[in-house]
Amino acid sequence: MMKKTWLLLLSTALVAVSACSGQNPPAETTSAAAQSTVSETTAGSPSQPEESESVSDTAPAEENAALKQTQFGPVNGIEKDGALVWYGIPYGKEPSGDLRWSAPQNPDPWTEAYDASQPAETAMQLGGDGIIGTEDCLNLDVYSTEGAENLPVMVFLHGGNNQTGNPREIPGEEMVVKNDMVFVSVNYRLGLLGFNCLPALQTAEDSTGNYALLDIAQALDWVKDNIGQFGGDPDNITISGFSAGGRDVMAMLISPLFEGKFQKAIAFSGGMTIADENLSAAKIAEAIAPLAVEDKKAEDEEAAAKWLLGTEDEVREYLYGLSPERLCALMGNAGIRMSVFPHLYGDDAVLPADGFDTKHYNQVPVLMLTGTTEFSMFAYGDPYYSGQDTAALSQEELEQAKNFAISYGSQMYGYFNAEASAQRMAPHYTAPIYLCSINYGAPDSAYPIPVYGAFHGIFVPMLSTENNYAAMIPDTFDQPAYMSMADAFNQYLKNFLYTGDPNGDNLTTWEAWTPESHLSMVFDGADEQAVIECKSVATTYEDIMDNMDADTTLDPKIKEGVISQVMNGRWFSDALDQRYKTKNLWQQP
């Protein structure tokens, strides 16, 4: 049986306190420094009086549209590009010291206007130039418009493998102006500060290592309680996320903690991932073991890992005594491999032990999106291609090997992101499921993008012209066909945010997916116009692997190396790993 969930524990706590390479790679591997699209400075700290004011106690000054009242105190934002923006509004107290691995607490209230005019720092993480960010990361950005009232709210979770990333991955100014909505982007704990299931930290019956999910739940509660002041409808909230954020969204669909906290969901390149708690703890202990040896807690790393898996107070005190900088430096770029940085644990508290095999889903309309060349950046920059195993290959053989992984890995990754999830949900999901594939940029598109194709993140420039990809792939996203596709996508998005159904006047009908139809809306372009078609995307992992086996473009030994070293152990690789008996990356070397 499911344990009592963290919902009760968290609610009680809140009452008690009254609170890929150097090419700008995709979200699951990109450092927060690369993800940031604006300069990052620390927002001003609020004063801390003894009692908080209710949202209705103090009305914002009419002459200042950027001054709003929240349950913890007033916040003052800025006008930017026709939108009103508030950066870094606290929704939780700094989770450091004794609060490091615990449910988030409400921030201390304030009376003077909180300066929300400058972007807050990212959550602490390992960036390209070392450790960046801060533990004081429980804050969010709000984008709205002057005079907004009762508009749908889209809450966004950034990508970065739950290790890195920035809430300004997608700035919201353009969306709120174009789509008559309110946009909220959330900052939350990352890496081992956000996910850590070592037994010594689990001190209560319902304890969990999924601290980042507790943060997101707290942020959604803040939105429910405060978004009306910013023109949003607290009863029309859509949770959304890209990459790791999309996987977090999918996890929320099975979490009892999130029941009733949102009315719709969007997973951009998400998919279903969950980690075994015991295997995860072993991997985390293995990662921290060198620090324990360095600190003379054990003679060698094997003994240190065993010690770290204990439940003694000494282990807990040691973990809390580690600096956050040392913890953030561990478990680097996971490369969309759960075994490198385990998170989203099936702990039978926040997430059910049976994971996505559960029969109990939070039934809301859901939209799942994927690009058709999702694996391009991950495969093309994989270190395997610069190692000894491929040193003897010609340039032509090397390109063929990369293209093999990109082609078939992308088919698997795209299937994983969308239809595979829909098929798994179908027996127990009664709300409508909408699938979407972006084919713009793929090799078979009228507008192919060299190397990258319809890459992981191809949708981002449709939502904001301020993005990382415009500089990486110039003269692409400002072209008429892409802009036409973006305009249509935003119309569908607006309809979905308002009603849970993307369809509307003068739009190609977007049919909901069913196990019988396998329908997905496919977005592409031709002749300087959008090409949008709802059609079957039916496939299976077995079909894809049968085609891999029949592919003769690679020497069998090269193919074996690509399968066992590049395509193995990824989010989408379970079926591949079983069929080709690749190395179990969860085991110690």
C-alpha positions, -999 to 999 in steps of 0.1 A, spaced: 0 0 0 10 36 -6 24 52 26 8 83 39 19 109 14 41 140 20 10 161 15 -1 158 51 35 162 64 41 192 42 9 209 51 16 204 88 50 219 84 37 249 66 11 256 92 37 253 119 60 279 103 33 301 88 54 298 56 266 186 -254 300 198 -262 308 235 -266 279 240 -291 253 252 -266 240 217 -260 204 206 -251 187 212 -218 195 179 -202 233 186 -206 236 224 -207 251 244 -178 229 271 -163 254 296 -175 246 286 -211 209 283 -204 206 319 -191 194 344 -216 197 374 -194 223 387 -170 218 373 -135 220 394 -104 207 389 -69 173 404 -61 171 426 -31 164 409 2 132 417 20 129 429 56 114 404 80 87 416 103 70 393 128 37 387 110 26 384 73 -2 403 58 -30 387 39 -31 393 2 -62 415 6 -48 436 35 -28 460 14 -39 469 -21 -12 478 -46 -9 515 -56 -30 521 -86 -4 544 -102 22 516 -101 10 486 -121 42 467 -112 35 469 -75 15 439 -62 7 424 -29 14 388 -20 6 368 11 41 374 24 45 411 14 45 435 -15 66 430 -46 77 456 -72 85 445 -107 92 462 -140 77 469 -174 95 451 -202 85 447 -239 48 454 -232 47 430 -203 50 433 -165 77 412 -150 85 402 -114 118 383 -109 127 361 -80 96 364 -58 103 341 -28 79 312 -23 101 295 3 128 301 29 164 294 19 168 256 22 203 257 37 218 246 71 193 225 90 167 230 62 190 216 34 171 183 30 137 190 43 103 201 31 104 238 21 91 264 46 73 296 39 96 327 36 96 352 64 71 379 56 81 415 48 65 449 47 86 470 24 83 463 -13 105 435 -24 127 445 -54 117 421 -81 132 441 -110 163 421 -115 167 383 -122 176 363 -92 205 339 -91 201 304 -103 199 274 -80 234 263 -70 248 240 -97 280 231 -116 284 255 -145 309 256 -173 333 277 -152 327 260 -119 300 263 -92 275 290 -97 242 300 -81 229 300 -45 211 277 -21 186 306 -16 167 295 -47 131 290 -38 117 318 -59 98 323 -91 94 348 -120 59 361 -129 50 376 -163 17 393 -169 2 424 -185 -13 456 -172 -50 452 -165 -48 414 -167 -77 397 -150 -86 360 -145 -63 348 -173 -51 312 -176 -17 305 -159 11 285 -173 37 274 -148 70 264 -163 99 241 -151 132 245 -169 154 217 -183 189 207 -173 186 171 -161 174 184 -127 211 192 -122 214 226 -140 193 252 -156 177 285 -153 140 297 -149 147 322 -177 153 294 -201 121 307 -218 114 343 -210 76 349 -209 72 385 -222 61 375 -257 38 347 -246 18 368 -222 13 396 -247 5 373 -276 -16 346 -258 -34 366 -231 -21 345 -202 1 347 -171 34 329 -172 53 317 -141 88 302 -142 101 283 -111 135 281 -95 140 250 -74 167 229 -58 189 210 -82 214 181 -81 221 164 -48 206 194 -30 173 187 -48 174 149 -50 191 127 -24 177 95 -10 206 84 13 190 65 42 206 87 69 185 117 55 152 98 58 142 104 93 104 103 92 80 75 82 71 93 50 105 109 43 115 114 7 146 123 -13 125 141 -39 130 175 -24 128 194 -57 93 180 -62 84 193 -27 97 227 -39 75 226 -70 45 217 -49 51 247 -27 55 269 -57 22 257 -71 5 265 -37 20 300 -39 5 304 -74 -29 292 -62 -28 316 -33 -13 347 -50 -17 346 -88 -50 365 -88 -31 396 -77 -11 393 -110 -42 388 -132 -42 350 -132 -70 326 -126 -61 304 -96 -85 277 -108 -69 275 -143 -33 265 -138 -13 245 -164 19 229 -152 45 226 -180 82 218 -184 109 212 -209 132 182 -208 139 174 -171 111 198 -163 88 178 -187 98 146 -169 90 163 -136 56 171 -150 50 135 -160 60 124 -125 34 149 -110 7 130 -129 13 100 -107 20 118 -74 -6 121 -47 11 152 -35 1 171 -67 -36 161 -68 -57 192 -75 -27 215 -78 -31 220 -115 -59 216 -141 -38 208 -173 -3 196 -181 22 201 -209 54 180 -212 79 194 -237 103 165 -245 95 149 -212 87 112 -210 84 88 -181 114 83 -158 116 70 -123 145 57 -103 147 27 -79 154 41 -45 179 15 -34 199 16 -66 199 54 -65 212 55 -29 240 32 -39 250 54 -68 248 86 -46 269 69 -19 295 59 -46 296 96 -58 301 111 -23 326 84 -12 357 102 -24 348 132 -2 344 109 28 378 93 22 393 128 18 377 138 51 391 106 67 357 90 74 369 57 58 401 41 45 389 36 9 360 45 -14 343 11 -10 343 14 27 332 50 25 302 41 2 291 14 27 294 39 56 274 65 37 246 40 32 242 37 70 215 53 91 238 65 120 236 101 132 273 104 124 265 99 87 237 124 88 258 150 106 286 145 80 263 150 51 249 182 65 284 194 72 295 191 36 296 224 18 270 228 -10 299 236 -34 315 202 -29 282 184 -34 273 203 -65 307 194 -81 297 157 -80 278 137 -106 285 159 -136 268 159 -170 244 129 -169 239 129 -207 202 118 -203 213 87 -183 194 82 -150 223 60 -137 247 89 -138 225 112 -116 195 93 -101 164 113 -93 126 111 -92 127 81 -68 98 58 -65 98 62 -27 61 53 -21 57 88 -5 59 115 -31 60 90 -60 45 56 -59 68 26 -56 53 11 -88 60 43 -107 41 47 -140 26 13 -136 3 28 -111 -34 28 -117 -39 62 -100 -32 92 -122 -41 129 -116 -66 131 -144 -61 164 -164 -59 171 -201 -22 166 -211 -2 176 -241 31 158 -249 55 173 -275 87 159 -291 110 169 -319 117 142 -345 155 144 -342 156 146 -304 189 127 -300 210 147 -324 229 169 -299 234 141 -274 246 116 -301 267 140 -322 288 152 -292 291 119 -274 327 114 -262 327 78 -276 335 93 -310 367 109 -299 379 79 -279 403 50 -287 375 27 -300 368 49 -329 403 63 -335 409 41 -365 376 50 -383 377 72 -414 359 105 -413 332 89 -435 328 60 -411 326 83 -382 299 104 -398 279 73 -406 282 61 -370 270 94 -357 241 95 -382 231 59 -372 228 69 -336 210 102 -344 185 85 -367 175 55 -346 181 71 -312 159 100 -322 131 76 -333 134 60 -298 136 92 -279 107 108 -298 86 77 -292 96 77 -255 87 114 -251 51 110 -265 34 79 -277 51 54 -254 39 75 -224 4 77 -239 3 40 -243 14 34 -208 -12 58 -194 -41 47 -216 -56 19 -195 -60 42 -165 -63 77 -180 -96 91 -188 -87 127 -196 -77 137 -232 -42 131 -243 -28 153 -272 5 144 -289 27 168 -310 58 162 -331 79 191 -345 95 179 -378 107 213 -389 145 210 -394 145 172 -398 163 156 -427 130 150 -445 117 185 -439 116 211 -466 138 231 -442 164 207 -428 188 220 -402 222 206 -408 235 183 -380 208 192 -354 176 185 -373 144 188 -353 165 189 -322 158 187 -284 144 222 -279 132 229 -315 100 243 -300 116 270 -278 120 297 -305 83 294 -311 76 306 -276 103 333 -273 125 349 -299 149 355 -270 165 321 -267 198 302 -269 193 286 -302 190 317 -324 227 324 -321 236 287 -324 216 283 -356 214 317 -372 189 326 -400 166 298 -390 139 308 -366 132 342 -382 123 326 -415 87 328 -428 79 291 -426 91 287 -390 73 319 -380 41 307 -396 44 274 -377 51 293 -345 20 315 -349 -2 284 -354 14 266 -324 7 296 -302 -29 296 -312 -32 260 -303 -13 266 -270 -36 295 -261 -67 274 -267 -53 246 -246 -44 269 -217 -79 283 -217 -100 252 -222 -78 220 -221 -86 216 -258 -61 230 -284 -87 233 -312 -102 265 -324 -115 285 -353 -95 284 -386 -71 257 -372 -65 222 -385 -84 198 -362 -61 184 -335 -75 150 -326 -68 135 -292 -46 104 -292 -62 70 -286 -47 35 -286 -66 29 -318 -57 60 -338 -21 68 -327 -27 103 -339 -2 132 -334 -2 167 -347 29 171 -368 42 206 -373 65 214 -403 69 240 -430 71 242 -468 69 270 -494 73 296 -466 42 284 -448 34 262 -419 25 226 -428 3 211 -400 -12 176 -402 -28 153 -377 -16 118 -386 -7 84 -371 28 81 -355 24 45 -347 57 26 -340 73 4 -313 108 0 -299 108 -34 -316 100 -19 -350 128 6 -346 153 -20 -335 143 -44 -364 151 -15 -387 184 -10 -370 193 -46 -374 185 -44 -411 205 -13 -417 237 -21 -436 252 14 -437 276 5 -409 301 -23 -405 286 -47 -379 315 -40 -354 310 -3 -356 272 -7 -352 278 -28 -321 300 -1 -306 274 26 -313 246 6 -298 266 -5 -267 284 28 -260 263 57 -274 227 45 -274 228 24 -242 215 34 -208 195 65 -219 160 74 -208 147 56 -239 170 26 -238 154 -1 -217 142 -22 -246 175 -17 -264 196 -26 -234 175 -58 -230 177 -68 -266 214 -62 -271 225 -70 -235 244 -38 -230 264 -30 -199 243 -23 -168 253 13 -159 237 10 -125 265 -14 -114 298 -2 -101 327 -4 -126 
